[in-house]
Amino acid sequence: MYKFLRAAMWLLMMCAFTKAAMTQNTTGNITGTVTDASGAVVAGATVSAHNIATGVDTPAVTNQSGAYAIRFLSIGQYEVSVTATGFGAQKFPVFTLEQNQVAKFDAKLTVGDVSVVANVNADVAPILNTNDASLGMTLSANEIQNIPLNGRNFSSVTLFQPGAINTDPVGMTGNNAIERNTFNNGIASINGNRNQANNYTLDGADQNEPQNNLIAYNPAPDSLAEVRVVTSNAPAQYGNANGGAIASILKSGSNEFHGSAYGYLQNENLNANSWNNKNSATPIARNPYTQSIFGGTIGGPIFHNRLFFFADYEGARSHTGGLQSASVLTAPMRQGDFSALLSATQPGKQLYDTQNNFAPFANNVVPVVNPVAKYLFAHPELYPLPNAVPIDNLLQNNFQGPQRTFVHNNQADVKIDWSATATNRFTAFYSQSNAGDTQTAVIPIFFPSQNLYPTKLGGGSWIHTFSSAVVNEARFGFTRVRWDNGIPTDPSGVFGLNGNQIVGIPFGAQPYVGFSGQSISNNASFLGTSANVQVIRDNTFNYYDNLTWQHGRQLFSMGVQATRYQQNYINTANFGLLGQFSYNGSFTSNPSLGSVAGGYGPADFVLDRVSNTQLDSAIGLVGNRQWRAAGYIQDDWKATDKLTINIGLRYQYDQPWYEVHNKTANVLLDTGTPIYAGSIPSGAPANAQLCPTHACYNPTYTQIMPRLGFAYQAAPRFVIRGGYGATSFFEGNAGNQRLTSSPPFVQSSNLVAVQPKAGISGTPFSVEQGLSGSFGALSGFGAWPQNMRAAYISEYSLTTEYALTNKTSLSVGYVGESGQHLITYRNANQLTSPTATAGPYDALVGAGQRLLLTESNGTMNYNAGQAALRQRVSHGLEGMVSYTYARAMTNSSGNYGTPGVSGSDGAFQDGYNGHADYGPAGQDIRHSLNGLLVYALPFGRGQAFGSGMNRYLDLLAGGWKISATGLLYTGFPITMNAPSQISVNSLGTARANQYRHLKIVNRTVSNWWGTDPSATPCGSGIDDGICAYGVPAANTFGTAAVNTERAPGYHDLAMSASKDFHITERHSLGFRANAYNLLNSPSLGNPDNGISDGPDTFGRITSTRSQERRIEFSAHYQF
């Protein structure tokens, strides 16, 4: 045995060069000790866990210490039995085993006949965590399927945890729900961490879109057996994340066939009026929309007690309609007649011919020259004439037409469970979704974009029992994420890939349909498309092996984890792959006469006088690669019958990101020298050098993460748990923050025509000249420090847990976290002072240009008291309530910011003084209360009340179920901003000066900051002794900290009522109504926080953070 263990450990260490994924257990364990009546240990006793649903028995034998551990059990209901020679057998009551749970059953045997089975009435059910210091909550299938979830977004259930916050809860609905998570407002923040710091798995496989740190796949709630959120002090096998570990498990088949079919419907007729509409001077009609979600599940045996399957499908369709406005050139303008400018504007606007000595155009009539204009004017079916009255008396919003938006998703899951032998168990699953959205065009030549987000993921596991002491789990997962955002469509079918040729623009081969964009100023609608697309292809492979060894009273877990990232994406400067021509009116202006002769963009368009052309090069396709590898070992030592001590160590190595074709560049910050991977490419600066490494930055070897904890069962119903743990995670970055974004790997053309000036006619471009094929490195350089670090979070907690009943537990405790090396960014070429004449890197990027420096200088701190009351299902009642009193601090919200919070961004106000940005985090919600409830009312046949009622009465009174969810947050942080008074080219948001505390008196929606004199801001550099805030003095940064004030909080109550009609004993038909924001009570949005916005605007609230009440109906069938 010891030779095997030694060989296995060497094998695991050899595998450790591969990567470490944040691996969540998808199984649970049963452990305990067996003694006789005198308390002496009983070695050789057989303990068996019987799965009620599948009939599979998993045995273990107690060791010389009387200890046993049945490991890697699928979640579900189990019955534990104990037998030993010379003793009477014992059987414990059926209980529900959850993922990551270690259920403790200690048996005390009495001498007797082994054939006589004694049923043990346990005084305390195994609902307390007596094994380690980890914190988290589990939601059951009953809760997930029955609570009202708007859009049926599984991620919404993560909000019902202590320490969970979403600063923009509406983000959990809409496309983030029915399509796929595409914005960070669809993710909860856990314990003060950034939203993107969470890690999601489905049946142990990676469930993340790693470039933007989003969720790659939203499983249907009806497909899920359980969702577990681990929030702090996880065991050593957890890593590669700083926030929560969210592990979802698909349902499994059983020895009986079960299935369902369901449908959900929302539309505008079921909605209440919105707060915005009620408070608008010009209310608007609700746009028609329909959201329908439908699907079904099926599961059962392939071979009884051995092989099982589960499958599900869910489809979603959302249709939104209504009228939309556009601004098109009028019939006279299409003839070159802009005489309306002479009377429609005050004073009348005369147009001038800059190319003819600024001669005025007679009666503002100009020749029609632009070939694009000629084509469009000749095809009113593609570019229609106005049909509405313009609001500017010229052309603004002079066309109205129907527009419809479509969102679709088709997704499915398949799972197989196979108990091949008593020592070998296998699981495998495959999931996929094909989601996307598009819209019709108000005008065909708008070329509306479509977004496509297909995802495929799968995985499997093999659990092999070498002996009762040694059990191994091997796991594999694969995830492929496709992200095609902003892809132009051609609803007319006229243009296709020859659009530019059709309208007279020389271009060559087009990568996308349509024709190059025409950006026309003075309220005219944008025509064509720039094809500014975002294309991502992510492949993630994860491998995992966990070897467990029960030795005496110690359970050792040791393993390796590896994840391979393949991230391919188009890198551009956001000008678009079809580009655009811009017309700003300068070439029909007369600068000598000032603004009264400012020209008119539509006239420039007709005249073919282009002021600016922009186009991205298509060379920006890059492929980043990385391995992350980890090894760990943990000892869960039952020091006494009451005390378990956890000692673990995790080591993780994040391979530096590299690009497969060496499209990587960095800047040596001490010298300003650009460096390139592999070879110095053509177009690089003359002083460029080679990178010393493939990634152009150094690896780090310091991701050492200790895990220490204890669980002390002071009494049968009372446990004290505490611990310390560290976790490390290398955050994902947007494309422009990666080292693939430097020249010459991203090239664009951005040409500005010589503009007219007084006495100088200027030189416009023309459409016939096309878009420049001469590309330059316009995106600027990006840089990382050579010793870039992964974020490192320390977690510490002390928690008490008490079993109020065998189904109800209460936990109360303290949770703290502190973090270093979080991602931040700044302009490294920021002037060092207002009087400086040159930036540090002007020689590289040019005077006044930016060097985008991404660093690991962010910090965070979180301290909270957390309490949670959980009711496991009993007499039809299940639910939980959580309360958190917390303080979250940080100096940066990261690249993606905090959704819905008007505060700091990821860049420091002063790039050289990050400490000045340290303050309340966007997630700093002082009090948060959340809860959920599912209650099957005990009325009807076979129930506690009315058990003998007749069938007809039962149809009316029986089978009712109610459920509810609630969220309550106190005020959100908000920062007082001011106009920038310092010109140093900083990337951060300018803040106000703060002189004293703001006193709130007579707060209202129209004046949130109240009427106290301290709420009236002071002028630049002035402190009148009263004002709380003022504009900074010239050449200074604002002194106010980040997030010093509070916006309104958030509250939401959603409820559901359902009624099941039992057709037969096994078949039922049900109906359900969900009400989201049941009370139609608005949660107000952010007040205006710009101290220079004027008294009528400063402090005014014009929006809500919540939706109006929405009603949803559904029907379902089950068997």
N, C-alpha and C positions, 0 to 999 in steps of 0.2 A: 504493500500500500504506500509506504513512504517513498519507495522508488518511483511509483507512478506519480505521486504528488510532486516530487522533485522534477521529474521529466515534464510534467504538465506546466509547472511554473516556468521552466526554461522556454518551453514552447510559447507561452503567453508573452514572455519578455521579448522573444524574437519577433513576435507579431506587433510589438508596440510601436514600430516605426509607422504603422498605418494610423488612422486618425481617431480622435475622440469625439463621439457625438454625445449630445445630451440625451442619455438613455433613461427612459422611465420604465419601471417594472410594469408589465401588463398582467402580472400574476400576484397571488398572495401566498402566504405561508401559514402553517399551523404548527405550533410548537408547545412544549411544556415538559413536565417531568411526571414520571409514574413512580409511586411509592406504595408500600403496604400500610396496613393499619397502624403500625408503630412508627411510621415515618421513614423507614429504611427504603433505599432506592431499589427498584425492581428492574434488573437488566434483562434484556431479551424479550421484553413485552412487545406485542405487535399492536401498533396504533394504525387504524385505517380511516381514511377520509373518503366518504361515499358521496359522489356527486348525484344529487337528487334528480337533476334533469337528464343526465346522460347515463346514469347507472355505472359510471366508471369508478372503480375503487383504486385508491393510491395508498399503499402501505408504507410504514417505516417501522424500524425496530429500535427500541431504546438501547443506549450504550451503557457502559459501566457506571456512568453517573446517573442513570435513569432518565437521561434527557433524550428527546427525539425532536426531529424537525422534518415536516413534510413540506417540501419546497416546490415552487413554480406551479402552483395549482391555478387552474382557470377560475376566474371569479364566478360566483354563483352560490347556490344553497348547498350546504354540506351537512352530513351527519357523521360525527366522530365516534368511533368505537375502539375499545381497548380490551385486549385479551392477553393472558399470560398463563402458563402452565401452573396448575395448582391454585389459581385464583378465579373467582367469579368474574365474568365479563361485564363491562360497563358500556353504556351508550349515552352520549350527550344529546341534548335537544338540537334540532335542526337550527342552523344559523346561516346568515348571509356573509360570505367572504368577499371582501372588496380588494381592489388592486392595491398593492403596496402595503396591505395590512398583514400584521403578524398576530394571528389569533392565538390566544394562550388557553390551553386546556390542561390543567393538572389533574391527574387521576389518582385516587387513593383506593387501591384494590383490597378486597377482603378475601380471606381463604374460602374456597368453595369450588363448586363444579363449574368448569369453564363453559358448559352448555347453558348455564343459567345466566341470562342477561338482565342486569339491573339498569333501569333507566335513571339517569342522574338528573335531578332537578337543580340545575345550577342556580346558585343565589345571585350570581352576577354574570350576565352574558358578556361575551368578548367584544365589547364596544369601546373599551379604553385602550389607548396606545401604551402598552407597558414595555415596549421594546426599544424605542429610541427617542431622540429629541425633535424629529422632523415635524413640521407644521403643515397643515393643509386640510382640505375638505373634499368629500366625495359626493357626487350627485348620482342618484340611481336612475335606472331606466324609467321608473314610474314618475320621478320628478321631471326628467328631461322631456318626456313625451306629453306631460299634462300641464305644465305651467305655460302661461301665454308667452310665446316668443314671436315677436313681430318679424316676419320674414323667415321664421324657423331657423334662426342663426344659432348654431350650437355654441358659438363663442360668447353669447350673451350670458350663459350660465356661469361664466367665470366671474361675473360681477357679484355673485352671492357668496363672497368669501371675505373674511376679515382682511383688511389691507388692500382690497381691490377697489380701484377708482377708474371711471371713464369720464374724462372732462368734456366729452361731446357724445353723450349716450345715443343720440339719433344715428350716429355712425354705425351702430350695431344693426341698423335696419337698411332697407333699400337694397341697392346693388351690392353693398358689402355683405349682405345676408344671402340673397337669392342667387347671386352670380358667383362672386368670390371676393375675399378680402383684398381690396386694392388701395385702401388708404388706412393710415394708422389710427383713425378714429374708430375703427372696427376692432380694436384690441384694448384690453384692460391693462392698466398699470398696476403692478403688484409691489407693495411695500416701498413706494416712492421711486421705483425704477422707471426708466424710460419704457414707453409702450413697446418698442422694438426689442426689448431685452428678454421677452418670453421665448420659450421653446415649446413647440407643439409636436406631438407624435400621435399617430393612429396605429393601433396595434403594434407599437414599438418602432414603426417606420417614421422617418422624418416627414413632417407635414408642413414644412416652411417654404416660403419663397425667400431665399436667403439674400438676394441682392438688396431688397428693400425691407428685409426683416418683417415680412407679412405672413399671413396664413395662406397656404397653397390650396387648401381643399376644405370645404365646409360639408362634413358628413350630415346626412339627414338625421334629425333627432330620433326618428323611429328606427334607425339602424343601430343606435348606440345602446350598449348595455350599461355603460358607466362613463363618467368623466371625473377624473381626479386632478386636483390642482395642488401641487406641492409648492408652498410659498417660502419656506425657510428651513435651513439646517437639514437638508436632504442627505441621505447616505452617500458614501464615496463613489458609488456608480453613477451619480448624477453630476453633470458638468455642462460646459459649453453654453451657459446661459446665466444671466444675472437676475432676471425677474422670476416669474413663475414657470414651473414645469407643468404643462397642461397635457395630460395623457388621456386620450379617448380610446375606448375599446369597443369594437364592433360586437354585436350579438353573435351568439353561436347557436347552432342547431341542437336539438335534444331528441329524446326517444319518441316524442310525439310531434306530429306535424302542426305547425302554427303559422299563421299568416295574417295579413291585413291589407286593406286598401283604403285610401283616404283622399280627401280633397279639401282645399281651403280657398276661400274667395274673399277678396276685398275690392271695393270700388268707391268712387267719389260720393255716391249717394248715401253711403253709410258713415261718412265723416262729419264731424262737427265743423263749424266755422272756425277759422284760424284767428289767433290773436292779432296777427299782422293785418288781416282783412278787417277785423272789427275796429282797429285803430287807424285805418287808412282813410284819408279824405276821399279817395276814389276807389272803393272796393271793386274787386274784379271777380268775375265768375270763376268757379273752380274748374280746372281743366279735367276733362273726363279721363279716368284711368281704371284699369282692371289689373289686379294681381291675383293670379291663380297658381296654386301649388298642389301637386297631386302625385301619388305614388303608391307603392305597396311593398310588402315584405313577405318572404316565405322562408321557412326553415324546418328542418326535420332530419330524420335518420337516413343514411344511405345503407349502413349496416348497424343494427341495434347494438348499443353498448360499445360501439367501436368507431364508426365513421359517421360524421355529421356535416351538414351544410347549412349555410344561411346566405340569402341573397336579398337585395332590395333595389328598388329604382325610385328616383324622385325626379319629377320635371317641374320647371317653374316657367311661367310666362307673365310678363308685365308689359302692358300697353298703356301708354300715356298719349293723349291727344290734345287738341286745342289750336287756337290761332296764334301765330307768331308774326312778328313784324319784320320788315326789311326796308332798306332805303335804296331805291333805284333811281336812275336818271330819268327825268321826265321826257316826254315826246319832243318838246322844243330843244332840250339839251342834246338829244340824240341827233338833232340837225345842226348842232353847234351853236344853238341860240341860248345864251345865258343872260338874256336881258332881264330875267326875273330878279337877278341880283341887284339891279338898279332900284327896285322898289321894295323887295322883300326884306332887305336888311336896312338897318338904320345906323349911320347914313348909308346910302346906296353904294354898292361896291362896283367900281370900274375895273375891268380887266385890261392888262397891258401886255404887249408883245415884247418880251425881253430880248427876243432874237431879232428885233427890228427897231433898235434904239428906243425901246420902251414906248413905242407908239400905242395909243389906246385902241383897243378893238372897238370898232364902230358898233354902238348899241350892244356891246358884249357878244357879238357873233364871231365865232372862231371856226376855222376849217376842221373837218373831221379827218384826222390823219392816222390815228392809231389803228393798226390792223385788227387788234383784239376788239376795240370798240366797234369797228365796222362790222365784224362778224356778228357780234352780240346784238347790235342794233338791227341787223338784218334777220335775226331769229328771235322774235318776241316769245316764241314758245319755250325758249331757253332762258331768255332774259326779259320777263314780262314788263309791261307798262304799269304805272301806278294805278292802284284801285282804292286808295284811302287818302284822307286829308293829312298832309304832313304837319308835324307839330312845330317845325321851324319855318313854315311858309315856303319852304323850298322842296326838300326831298326827305327829311328825316321821318322814318316810319310811315312812308307813303304807300307801302304795299303790305297787304295782309294775306296770309295763306295758311292752310292747315299744315300742321307738322305732327308727326307721330314718332314716338320713341318706343323701341322694342327691346326687351331684355329677355334672354332665354337661357335655360340651363337644362341639360339632361345628364344625370349622374347615376351611378350604380356601384354597388359593392357586392363582392362574393367572398365568402370565407369558408374554409374547410378545417375541421378539427378531426384528427385521427389518433386514436390510442392504439398504436400498432401492436405493442406488447406491454407487459407490466412495467418494462423499463424504458420504453421509447414512446414519446408522444410528439406529434407534429401539428403545427398550425400553418396555414398559408392564407393570404388574402390578396385581392386585387381591387382597386378602386379607380374610377375615372370620372371626370366631368368634362362636358363640352359646353362652356358658358361663353356668352358674348352679348354685345348690345350694339344697336345701330339706330339710325333715325332717318326718316324721310327728309327731303330737302324742301324748305319753303320756296326756294328757287333752285332749279336743277343744277345750275353751275356753282352752287355752294359746295358741291362734292362732299356731302356729310361723311364724317369718319365713322368707322366701326372699330370696336374693340373685341378681341378674341382672347379668351383665357382658358384654354384646355389644360387639364392636369391629369397625370397618370401616376399612381403610386401603388406599390405592392410590397410584400415582405413575407417572411416566414420564420418559424422557429423550430428548433429540435431540442427537446428536453430528454436527456439520457441519465438514467439512474445507474451509477456504477455499483453503489451499495447504499444502505440506509445512511451512511456517513457522507458519501460523496455523490453529489448531483451536479450536472452541468447543463447550462442553457446556452445554445448558440442561436444567433439571430442575424437576419439579413434584411435590408430594406433598400428600395429604389424609388426615387421621386423625380418626375420630369415635369417641369413647369414651363409653359409657353405663355408669353406675354406680348401680344401684338396690339399696341395702343395707338390710336389716331390714324388708322389705315384709311386712305380716301376711297370712297365709292363713287360710281358714276351712275346715278339713277336714271339718267336720260338714255344711256347706252350709246350716245353719239360719239363720245370722245375716246374712251378706252385709253390705250397706251400711245395714241397718236394725237392727243389733245393739243399739244403745243404746235404741232405741224398744221393742224386744222385752223387754229386761230392766228397763225402767222408768226409764231415765236420759234426761232432756230434753237434747237436743244440737243438733238441726237436721241439716243435710246432712252426712253422714260422708264424709271423703276416703278412708278405708280400711275394710276389712271388720273385723268383730268388735265388741266393745264396750269402753268405756273401762276401763283397768286398775284392779284392786282390790288394793292393796298391803296385805297383812295381816301384822302382825308375829308374833312368837312362833312362828317356824318354819313357819307356814302358807304354802303355795305362792301365788305371784302369779297372779291370775286376770285374764282379759281381755288387752288389749294397750294400751300407751300409743301405739303407732305412732310410735316415735322413729326415723324413717327418715333415711337419707342418700341424697340424689338428686343426681347430677352428670351434666351433659351437656357434653362438651368437643369442640370442633371446632378442629383445628389445620391451617392451610394453610401450606405452605412453598414458596418459590420460590428458584431458585438459577441463577446463570449464571457460568460460568468460562471466560474467554478466555485461551488460551495462545499465546505467540509465541516461536518459536525464532529468536534473533538472535545470530549468531556462536556463541560458546560459552556464551551465556546463554539460559536458558529462563525467560521471564516468565509468571507466572500472575496474573491480575487478575480480580476479579469482585465481584458483589454477592449478598447473600443476604437474604431477607425471610421472616419468619414472622408469621402472624396468629393470635392466640389468641382464641377465643371460649369463655368458661368460664361456664356457667350452673349454679346449684346452689341448693338450699333452705338457708336460713340460719335455724337455730332455737337455742333455749337448752337443747336436750336434754330437754325435758319431754314431747315427743311431741305429734303432731297429734290424737290422741284423748285424751291426758292420763291422769290417774289420780287415784283417791281413796285416801287412806292412813288406816289404822286402827292406832294405836299402843298401844291399851289404856288410855290416860289417862282415858277417860270411863267406865271400870269400876274405877277406882282410888280410893284414899283417901289423898291426900298427907299427911294428918295422921298416918298410921300408918307412913309410910316405905315401904321397898322390899317389906316383907311384904305390902303391899296395893297392888302395882304395876299391877294391872289386867291384862287379857288381850285382845290384838288381835282374835282371832276372835270374842270376845263383843261387842266394839265393832262389828265387822262385822255381826253378826246384829242388833244394836240399831240399826243405821243411824246410828252416831255417828262422823262423819268428822273427823279431826284436821287434815288438810291436803289441798288440791286443787292440782293443777298441770296447766297446759295451754299449749301453744305456739300462737301465732297463725300462720295460714297466709300472712301477708303477706311472709314472708322469702324469696321467690324473687328471686334477683338474677342479674345478668349482667355479669361482668367482661370487659373487652376490652383488648387490647394489641397493638401492633406492636413487633417487634424487627428492627432493620435493621443491616446491616454492609456495609462495603466493605473490600477488601483488595488488596494487591499483594505479590508475592514474586518474588525473583530467585534462581534456582538457577544459580550461575555456576561453570563448570568452569574455575577459575583455571589449573590445570595438568592433565595427564593423571591425576594422583594426588589432587589437592585440589579439592573442591567446597565453595564458600562459599554459605550461605543467608542472605539478608537479606530479611526480610518485615515488613510492618506491617499490622495489622488495627485497624479502628475500628468500634466497635459502639455503637449507641444503643438503649436500652430505653425505649420510651415509658412514662410513668407509667401504672399501671393505672387505669382509670376504669370506672364503672358506667353502663350504657346509659340508665338512668332516673334518674341522679343520686342513687342510694341510697348516698351516700358521705359519711362524716363523719370529722373528725379533731379533734385537740385541740392548740391552740397551747401548747406546753409551758412557755413563759416566763410566760404569763398564766393558763393554765388555761381559756381560752376555747374552747368548741366551735365548729367551723366546718363548713359544709355546702356541698355542690356544687350549683350551679344556683340553688337557692332554699332558704329556711329552711322546713322542713316543719312541719306542725302537730305539737305535742307536743315540739318542741325546747326546750331551756332558754331562759329569757328573755334571757340575754346572748349568745345564739348570733349568729354572723356568717357571711358568705358566704366560701367558699374563693376565694382569688385564682386558682386553677387548677381545671381540670375534675377532676383527680385528687385534689386537696386535699393534694398534696405536690409538691415541685419536681423537675423533670427534672435529670439529671446528664449531663455531656458529657465525662466523664473516662475513658471505657472505651477507652483507647488501649493496644494490645497489640503490643509489638515481638516479633519472632521472629528470632533470630540463631543460626546454627549452622554447623558445618563437618563434613566427612567426609574423612579423609585416608587413602588406601590406601597404607600404608607398604610393603606387600608384596602380591603377588597374593592371598595368603590372609589378610591381616591388615589391619584397618581400625580407625582411632581416630576416634571421633565425639564431639562435644560441642556444647553450646548453651545458650541461655537463651531462655525464652519466657514470655509472660504470657497468662492467659485470665481472662475475667470472665463471671459467671453470676448472674442474679437468681433466687434460690431461690424455690420455691413455698412457700406457707404454708397451714396449715389455715384453714378458714373463719372460726373465731373470732379469727384473727390478721389478718384483712383489714379494711379500713376500711369494709366493708359491714356490720359486726357491731355497730355502735353504735346506740343508740336515736335515733329511733323506728323504725328499719328492722328491728330484731328485738324483738318484743314477746311477753311471756308473762304468764300469770297464775300466781302462786304464793301462795295464801292459806293462812294458818295460823289455825286456830280458836283462840278464847280458851281456854287450857288451865286445867284445874282446879288450884286451889291450896288450901292449908289454909283451910277455911272458905269457899272460893269455888268454885262449882259449874262455872264455865266454860260456854262455849256452843259445842256441836259443830255442824258442818255436817251436812247430810243429802244422800243421793244425789238425792232429789227436787228439791233446789235446783239440781242440775246443776253443771257447771264454769263458772266465771265467764267471762262474755263481756267483762268489763272488763279489758283488757290494759294492762299497764304495761311500761316499759322496764327489765326486770329483769336483762338480760345485762350491764349496765355498759358504760362506754365503752372503746373501744380507740383506740390512737394510734400513729402513726409520726412520727419526726422529719421536719421539712420537707425535710431534705437526706439522705433515705434513700439508701443506696449499694448497688450490686451487689457481690457478693463478688469479690475480685480475688486471683488466685493467681499467684505467680511460680514458675517451674519452671527447674531447672538440672541439667545432667547431664554426665558424662564417662564414656564407655563404650568398651571395646575389644571387637572381634569377630573371631573367628578361625575359618576354615574347616578343620576337622580332616580332612574328606574332601569330596568333591563333593556329599555329601548331609547332612553333619553339621557344625553350627556351634556355637561356644561364645562366649557374650557375658558379660563381667564388667565392672561399672562402679559408679559412684556416682550416686545420684538424690537431689535435694533439692527441697523445695517449702516455700514460706511463703505464708500467706494472711492477708488482712485483710478486714474488713467482712462477715464471715459473720453470718447471722441469729441474733439472740439475743432473749430476751424477759424481762421483769421486771414487777413491780408498781410503777408509778411513784408510787403513793400509799403506798408503804411508809413507815412512820415513820422519821424521820431518826435517832432514838435511842430506847432503851427508855423514857426519861423524857419523850419528846415526847407531847403531849396531842392532837395533831391531825396528820393526814397532809397533804402538800402540796396535794392535790386533793380534800379533804373537801367543799369547797363545791360541787364538780361531781358527785362520785359518792357522797357520803355518808360519814359517819364509819365507819372500819373497812372500807370497801369498796375494791375494786380498780380501778385504771386499768391495763389490760393494755397495756403499751408494748412494741412490737416494734421492735427496733433492729438496726443493722448493726455491732455492737461485738465480734463474735467474731473470734478469731485462731487460726491453726494453724501448725504447723511439722513438717516431716518430713525425716528424713535416713536414707538407707539404702544399704547395699551390696547389689547384686543380681547374681545369676548365673543364666544359663539355658543349658541344653544342649538343642539341638533336632536331632532325627533326621527328615529328610524320608523319604518312603517309599522303601525300597530293600530288595530281596529279601524283601518282605513285611513289613518292620519299619518302624514309624513311631511317634514319640512325642516327649516333652519332659520335662525335669526342671528345676524352678526352685527357687532358694533365695534368701531375703531375710533380711538382718540389719538391723533397722530400729528407729527411735525416732520415735513420733508424739506430738505434744503439742497441746493445745488448751485453751481456757477455756470451751468450751460444746459440747455434743453436738447442739445444735439442737433444733428443735421435736419431732422424732420420736425423739430419743435414739439410743442404740446398742443394737441388739437383743441380748438375751441377756447383757448386761453390767450388773451391779449397781453402778452408779457414779453419775456426775453426770448431771443432766438438762440441758435447755437453759437453765434459769433459774439465775442466780447465787444462792449461799447468801445472800449479802448483796447486794441489788440495786444498792447504791451502790459495790460493790467487786468488779468483775469480775476484776481481776487476781488476787485470792485464789483463784479457781477454775482458774487455769492449772496444768495438770499433765498426766500421761499421758492420752492419748485412749483411748476405749474400744477403738479399733483398734490400740492399742500392743502388738503381739505381737512380742516380741524376735526370735524365730527362727521362720521358717515355711518349710516344705519341701512342695512339691507336685509331682505328676507324673502322666503318663498314658502308656499303652503300648498299641499295637495290633500284633499279630504273627500273620501268616498262616504257620502252620508249614509248612516246606518238605518235606512228605511227600506222596507221591501221584503219580499220573500227570502227567508233564510238569513235575515239581518236581525240586529238586536231589537229593532222596533218594527212591528208589523210582520213578523216572520210567518204568521199564519194567514196573511191577507190573501184574498183571491187574486187570480191572475189578472183580471181586468183592472182591479185597483192598483195592482203592482205596476201595470203599464204606465200609470199616472204618477205614482208616488215612489216607486223603486228605481234604482239604477242611476241616481243623481250623483254627480261629482262636481265639486267646486275647487278652484285653484286660484292662486294669486301670487303676484310678485310686487315688491316694493323697494324703492330706492329713495334715500334722503341724504343729500349732501348740504353742508353749510357752504358759505360763500367761496367762490373761486378766486384765486389770486389775479391781480391785474396790476400792470405797471403804468406809472404816469410818464408819458412821453412828451417830448418838446422838440421844436425844430432844432436841427443840428446847428451849433454855433462855432464849430471847429472844422476846418477843412484839411483833414489829414488822410482821407481816403480809407477810412475804417469801414469794415463790413457790418459792424454792430448797429443796433437801433439806438438812436439818441434818446436819452432820458432827461427828465427835468431835474432841477435843483430841489432838494427838500430842506426846508428850514426848521420845521416843527411839525408836530402831530396835527393831522387833519381832524377837525371836530365835525361830526356829522349831526346836523340839525335839520328837521323838516325834509327828510329824504323822500323823493318822489320818483316816479318813472321818468318824468321829463327832466328831473334834476337830481340824479342819484347822489351827487356829492353834497347836496343840501344847500341851505341858505346862510350858514355861518360865515362870517367874514373870512375865516381861514380858507374857505373853499374858493375864494377869488384869487386866481394866480397873479403873481407879480411879474413885472417886465424883466427884460434881460439884465441879469446881474444885480437886480434890485431886491432887497429884503426890507419890506416896510414894517417889520415887526409884527405882522398879523398873518400874512399869507403862509400856508403850509408848503406850497410849491411855487416855483417860478422858473422863467426861462434862464438858462445858464448865461453867464457873461460871455462876451466874445472870446473866442479862442480857448474855451474851456469845455470839459465834459460835464454832463449833469452829475450831481452828487447823490441823487436819490438812488436807493437800492432797488433791486428788481422785486416786482410783485409786492409792493408795500401796502396796497389797498385791496379791498374785497369787492368783487362783483356779486350779483345775486347767486344764490345756491340753486339746487336742483331737487325736484321731488317728482315722483312718478308712482302711480298705482295702476297695475293692470290686473284684470280678473278674467276668469273663465268659468263657464258653467256648461256642463255636458250631461246628456241623458242617454243611457244605453238601453236598448230593447233586446231582450234575449229571445232570439228566434227558436233556438234549441239550447240544450245545455252547453254546447260548444260553439254556437254561432250567435253573434250579436251584431246589431246595427245601432250606431250611435250618431247623435247630432251635438254640435258644440258651438258656442258663441264666445269669442274673445273680445275684450274691450281693452284697448291700449290707451293709456292716459284716461282712465275711467271717468275721472271727475272733470275732464277737460280743463284742468288747471294749468295755466302757462307757467313754465319756468323761464324767467326773463333772461335775456342775453346780456352781453357785455355793454356797459355804458361807454360813451365816448370818453377816451382817456388822453386826448391831445390837449394839453393845457392852453394852447394857442388857437384852438378851434372856435373860440368866441362863446359868449355866455348862453346863446341860444342852442348851441350844439354840445358844448362840454358837459358831460354827465348825462346826456340824453340816451335813453334806451330805445332802440327801434326794431328789435328782433327778439326772438325767443330761442332758448336752447332746447325746447321740447316741441314735439308735433302736437297738433290738435288731436282730439279723441278720434280713434279709428276703430271701427267695428269689423270683425271678421267672422264669417260663418264657415263651418266645416261639417263634413259627414265622414263617417268611417265604418268599415266592416271588419270584424275580427273573427277568427276561428282558431 
